[in-house]
Amino acid sequence: MAGTNRELADFLRRARAQVDPSRAGLPPDSRVRRVPGLRREEVALLAGVSTDYYTRLEQGRRITPSSAVVEALGRALDLDEAGRAHLHDLFGLTTASARGARRPPAVQRLRPGLHQLIDALDGEPALVLGRRTDILAANRMARALFADFESKPRPERNYARWMFLDEAARDLFTDWEDQARTAVESLRLEVGRDPHDRATTELVAELRERSADFDRWWEQHRVHQRTHGSKRLRHPVVGDLTVEYETLTLPGDPDTTLFVYTCEAGSPSRRALDLLASWTLTGPPAG
């Protein structure tokens, strides 16, 4: 149907299918369920809107509900914080101050001070990611732990692209599927924020064409906001280790995120990371 919001329609249908009816607080219903999740009328009941109104929303009709209705839909669909933010984005209700009526510059550039900051984190890997998971900077330890992103052509300095199209990434992560799905869900969230960004659209099209895994997970339309977590690796130099990461969004620059990776003091992973740090300074043994 022309003029419909297809991304919104797809997200609502898939979110509805993922809700467990037994935990949704619905009144007793003896009808047999032929499809997973909630029925449209049940979402409408939980959100306090008419079934016809919700149906039109799920059809992607160009309707702009109030923020209160969108919040009610988020609760009815049991969405987490990232899912609710994505729903606001798809309805076009994100505030101008948060995403900006601004159009960001085509090329992101980091201040010299940010390069100095991550270089100063000498014993801990650190990455700076920009829009669409572009890798804007990586310190010495990040290049040793993950990949030498700065040696790649600029179009290939992208975390999601590396994760799906570089076999070395599949070999590096023992939990590759979890990490890759998270990358898809984070990119999905970003597309909702700026669906007209050409570079992001081209990246998604390339990944859908070249990676069956990416295409399958993209179709699921799940979203995720990376704020912290862990990664399990099998590094070719120092073996198995697990790193924890925390993220920091830089004040005044919501499109740039600093990722810092650490290990618990005294743990085997910490010793492996320290060994890697030493190796980056001395290089591989001769012979």
N, C-alpha and C positions, 0 to 999 in steps of 0.2 A: 504494500500500500504506500503510495507516494506521500511524502511528508511525515512519515512516522519516525519515531525515535526507536530504531531497531535495537540499539545497545541497551536501552532501558527495558524494552520488552523482553529481551533475552535474559537480562539479569534478574528481573522479577520472576520469570518462569522458573529459572534454575534455582533461585533462592527459595521459592515456595516448595519446590520438590525436595529440598534438603531438610525441611523442618520435620521433626518427629511429632506427629499429631498427639501421641500419648503424653507429651511434655508441654503441650502448648496451652493448657488450661482451658480446653474447649468443653462444652457441655456434652454429656453422653450421647453417642450416635451409633446406632446398630447397623448402619449401612455398610456394605462391603466396599473396601477401598480397592480400586482397580489401578490406581497410579500412586507412586510414592509421594510423601509429603502432604501438604494441605490442599484442600479444594479452594477455588477462588472465593467462594462465599465465606469460607472460614477465615481467610486472610482479612476479608472485608469486615467480618464481625469483630475480630481481634483489634483491627485498626480503627474501628468506629466510623466506617464509611459504608456507603451502599455497595452492593455487589456490582451494580451497573457501573458505578464510578471506578471501582477497582478494576473491573474488566477492561474498561477503556484505557486505564493506565497500563495494564499488562499488554494491551494491543499496541502500545507505543503511541497513542494519540497525543497530539501536542497540547497537553494540559499542564498548567503550572500550579501545583498544589501549594498550600501554605507550608512553612517549615514545621508547624505542629503536626500536620498530616504526614509529612515525610518521616518525622520522628516516630509517629505511631506505626507507620508501615515498617520501619526498622525494628521496632520492638516485636511486632507481629511476626516478622520473618526471622526473628532471633539473630539479627546481624550484629557482628562485633563492631568495634569503633571504626575499623577500616571499611567495613561494609556500609556502615551508615554514611561515612564521608563520601564513599563512591556513589551512593544513592543520591546524595545532595548534588554531587557533580553532574550526574546523569540528568537530573531535573533542572540543572542550570541555576541552582540556588546557592552555590558557594559564594561567599562574600567577596566583593572586589578587593578588600584589603588582604584577604587570605591568598587568593590566587591572582588577584590583580586584574584590573582592567588593562594593566600593563601588558605589552607584548615583549617577552624577554628577547635579548639579543640572540641572533642566529648562532653565534659561537660563544661558548662560555669560556671565560678566562679567569684564572685564580690570581688573587693578590699575591705578591711575593712573600708576604708574611705567612700565608698558609703553606707554601712550599717549605719555608723555614720551620714551621711548626711540626709538620710530619717528619722532616729530616731530624728534628731534635728528639723525636720518639725513637731513639736509635735502637733500642732492644726490642721494640714492639712493632709488628707489621701495622701499617696504616695506609688506607686508601681514601681518596676523595672522589665520590661519585656525583655526577651531575644529572641533568635531565636524561630520561630514557636509559639510565644506568651507564652512561658514558663515563669512562675512567679518566678523570681529569688529572690525577696525580697519584703516584705510588712511591713510598719510600723504599730504601734499600731492602729492608726485611720483607716487605710485601712482595717485591719483585722476586726475592729468593723463595718465599713460601708458595706463591701462586704462579706467577708468570711474569716475564719481563715485558710488561705492557708497553713501556715506552719505546721498545725496539720495534713494535708493530706499526704498520701504516695507520695513520690517524683514524680512518673509518673502522678499523678493527679494534680500536681501544674501547670496547664496550663489554660490560660484564655479562649481560645476557647472551650476546653473540659468542663470546668466548666459552661460556658454559655449554652451549648447545652445538657449536660448530667446530670446536677444537677437541680432538680426541684426548689430548693431554689433560683436559679438565675432567673428563670422565674417569681417567685413570687416577687422578689425584684425589678425588673425593670418594671415600668409602660409602658415604651417604649421598651419592650424586643425585639420586632421584628426589630426595627431600630438598636439596639445595636448588635443583633445577626448577622444581615446582614453585618454590618460593620466589625465584627470579621471575617466573611467568606471572605469578599473582601480584607481585610488586609492579611489574610493567603494566598489567591490566589496570591497576589503581591509577597509575600515572596517565594512561590514555584517557580515562574518564575525566581527569582534570583539564586536559587540553586535547580534545579529540581531533582538532584541526591542525595539529603540528605535523608538518609534512615529513620531517626526518623520522619521527616516531612511527608514523604510518608505514613508511618504507622499510624500517627495521622489522616491524611486525610481519609485513608481507614476505620479506626475505626469510625470516625464521619459520614461518608457517609453510613456506614452499620447500625449505631444505631440511626441516626436522619434523618427523612424524610425531615425536614426543611433544615438541612445542605446540604443534597444531592441535593435538588431542587435548592437552591441558588448557590451551587458550579457549577452546570450545566450551570448557566447563565454566568459564566466567566467574572464577573465584578471585577474590582480592585479598591482599595481605600487605600490612605496613611493617617493614623491617625496622625494629627498634633495638633488639638484642637477640642473642641466640648463640648457637654453637655450630661448629663445623668439624667433622671427622675426616682426617686426611691420612693418606699413605704416601709420604713424601719420598721421592727417589733417593734423597741424600740421607735423611735422618729417620726414616721409617714412620711408624704410626704415631700420630699425636692428635689431640683435640684442642681446638682453640675456641675461646669465648669471645664474642664481639659485642661492643656497645656502639651506638650511633649517636652522633651529635649533629643537629641541624644548625647551621651557622646563622646567628642573628643578622637580620637584614638581607639574607640570601636563602630563601626557603627551597630553592632549586638545587642547593649544594649540601651534601651530607658527608660527614667525616666518619669513617669506620675504623675503629681501633681494635686490634686482636690481642688477647692476652691469654696466659695460662696460669693455673694455680701454682703458687710458690711451692717449690720442693717436689712437684709432681713429675712423673716421667715425661709428660708433655712439655713442662717447663725446661727440663734438661735437654729435650730434643730441640726446642726453640733456641736455647742458648748455644747448643752445638751448631745449629744452622747459622746463628749470628757469627760465630767464630769462623765457620766455613766461608762465609761471604767475604771475610777479611783476608783469609789465607789462601782460598781457592782449593781445588781438589788436590790430593796428594800426588806427587810426581810419580811417573812410571805407569 
